[in-house]
Amino acid sequence: MKIENKIILSNIFNIGLILLIGLFSIQNLNAMLTKLRFVEIADDLNASFLEMRISEKNYFLYHDETSLFDIGEKINTTRQSVYLVRKDIIRAIGQKDLDELNAHLESYAGVLEKIRKTPPGDTSHEAEFRASGKKLREFSKTTTELERKGVNAIIERSKNILLISFLGILLIAILVSHYISQKILFSLRAIEKLARTISEGAFTKIEGNIPEDEFGSVITAVNSMSEELRNREEELIQSKKLASLGILTAGVAHELTNPLNNISMIAQTYMEMYASLSGELRIELMNKIEGETERIKEIVKNLLDFSRNREANLQRNDINAVVRNALKLVQNMLDVSSIDTRLNLQEGLPPVCIDEHQIQQVLINLVTNSVQAMTSGGRLFMTTRRGKSGSSVEVAVMDNGKGIPPEFLPHVFDPFFSTKGDMGTGLGLSVSYGIIKNHKGDIRVESKTGVGSTFTIELPIYNKEDKKDAAIQDNDH
């Protein structure tokens, strides 16, 4: 179900609960208002009944005939009042209690009529009159107290139910919000983690059940993107290698020309002076030709190894030897560009677990960038040292070129970002970044405009305890 539908359903559910609570509250308020209305009526009746009882006492104490007249007037007034508000009374206490109230009132009125018909001073109906008035007064008073308690009970019950309902709605809202937010945050964290791994050059996918909502569509799209990037990563690396080969062509041509010239000169000398050469000298000349031939084979082999598309082949390597071999491939470019190279390779460094050819590609790319940053000659420093953490080895490539502007530094490893304008593809450092991350290492840059730049590569040392090292070959130089 889509997140939008989940939110709509949860809102409908909460609105339904709120409406039910509202209807309940209105019902209780109506009941409470009805009872309060009766209490007001009952207070007026009780006041009338109290006045009747006072008049009753005055009659029996002082034999005042006007007291009987007052009682009769109040009975008539009470009858009219009860008749006018009978609907409110019925809603409050019911028809049965209303009938009982009227019965007590009529009984009291009947005794009053008996007294009026007896001679003055006759007290034969006094006890009956007092008892009837007392019943009327007590019934009214008891009913009023019960209704007051009923009002308090309604208020208390409403308060409890409203409190429980409020806590229930709050709890449901919290649970629903937590559920939805957790679903959203889970998907966001998965997407964030995948995006971070992709930015580091590891093109993984989000595994497991993909939710059937908006985030599921995003996760599917990101998975497809990651898979496509993974499929093209090797193509990108290979294309960068081929681009690097173009830069290396001049140096390789120079490296091949020297041994070929030597072979040609030795061969000419051998043919021209064959008759006068001793056997030992002939063998020496042939050994020189063989040596130059091996030199050519080594150059061609290194070039083919560098250009060949292959999976990362992690081996136990000496980082200093890797740096020296990479420098050999670009030495002619450095010479042509009048670059003074300084090596500071720390001895006794622990071996590293790397693909030599991929790390050579990174180093050649960094050296090439440094050469291009030093347009009129300069100095290139290459340093190796133990990492600060103790579990890694660092290689630093430093130049005194034009440097990188501060606003460009955060983006130098971004794909297609280049400070060279149309002269650069913006892929070299991005590919290098991916290679280093695939080696579980790190690459960082420091630069000042007009002073130079320093790229530092950090690579993990070879760990014999690592289970993955079972497939790692030794390749110490």
Buried (B, 14 or more C-beta within 10 A) or exposed (E): EBBEEBEEEBEEBBEEBEEEBEEBBEEBEEBBBBBBBBBEBBEBBBEBBBEBBEBBEBBBEEEEEEBBEBBBEBBEEBBEBBEEBBEBBBBBBEEEBBEBBBEBBBBBBEBBEEBEEEEEEEEEBBEBBBEBBBBBBEBBBEBBEBBBEBBEEBEEEBEEBBEEBEEEBEEBBEEBEEEBEEBBEEBEEBBEEBEEBBBBBBBEBBEEEBBEBEBBEBBEEBBEBBEEBBEEBEEBBBBBBEBBBEBBEEBBEBBBEEBBEBBEEBEEEBEEEEEEBEEEEEEEBEEBBEEBEEBBEEBEEBBEEBBEEEEEBBBBBBBBBBBBBBBBBBBBBBEEBEBEBEEEBEEEBBBBBBBBBBBBBBBBBBBBBBBBBBEEEBBBBBBBBBBEEEEBBBBBBBBBBBBBEEEBBEEBBBBEBBBEEEEBBBBBBBBBBBBBBBBBBBBBBBBEEEEBBBBBBBBBBBBEEEEEBEEBEEBEE
